[in-house]
């Protein structure tokens, strides 16, 4: 079970009675996922480096317009 402090949009048919009520995590629709256009990331190139914690990853755009992520 997960405590949800602010429920903006949900998939459950039941409405929580109060803010902070315990509801199953599956009942809450997550809408905070960021969406980026690949053009924004790549610009005029075909590779970007992404640092995650101490590791560096390379996201590459192929000639077939596919994305490949390598460490």
C-alpha positions in Angstrom: 0.0 0.0 0.0 1.2 3.5 -0.7 0.1 6.8 0.9 -1.0 9.3 -1.7 -0.9 12.9 -0.6 -2.4 14.5 -3.7 -4.6 12.6 -6.0 -5.0 14.5 -9.3 -6.1 11.7 -11.6 -6.9 8.1 -10.6 -8.0 4.9 -12.3 -10.0 3.6 -9.3 -13.8 4.0 -9.3 -13.8 4.9 -5.6 -12.9 8.4 -4.5 -10.6 8.7 -1.4 -12.4 10.4 1.4 -9.5 12.5 2.5 -6.1 13.7 1.4 -3.5 11.3 2.7 -5.8 8.3 2.7 -4.0 5.0 2.0 -4.9 3.7 -1.5 -3.3 0.9 -3.6 -0.5 2.3 -5.8 -2.2 0.6 -8.8 -5.3 2.8 -8.2 -3.3 6.0 -9.0 -2.5 7.1 -12.5 1.0 8.6 -12.8 1.0 11.6 -15.0 4.3 13.1 -14.1 6.3 11.3 -16.8 8.3 13.8 -18.8 8.1 13.6 -22.6 11.0 14.9 -24.7 11.3 15.1 -28.5 14.4 13.2 -29.8 15.3 16.3 -31.9 15.6 18.2 -28.6 18.1 15.7 -27.2 20.1 15.1 -30.4 20.0 18.5 -32.1 22.0 18.1 -35.3 24.0 15.1 -34.0 23.2 11.5 -33.5 24.7 10.8 -30.0 24.1 12.2 -26.5 25.9 11.2 -23.3 23.7 10.7 -20.2 25.2 10.6 -16.7 23.3 8.5 -14.2 24.9 8.5 -10.8 28.5 7.7 -11.5 27.9 6.0 -14.9 28.0 7.5 -18.4 25.6 6.1 -21.0 25.5 6.9 -24.7 22.2 7.2 -26.5 22.7 6.8 -30.2 20.3 7.4 -33.1 20.9 4.9 -35.9 20.6 5.3 -39.7 17.4 3.2 -39.4 16.0 5.9 -37.0 16.2 3.5 -34.0 17.6 4.4 -30.5 20.4 2.4 -28.9 21.5 3.0 -25.3 24.9 1.6 -24.2 27.0 1.9 -21.1 
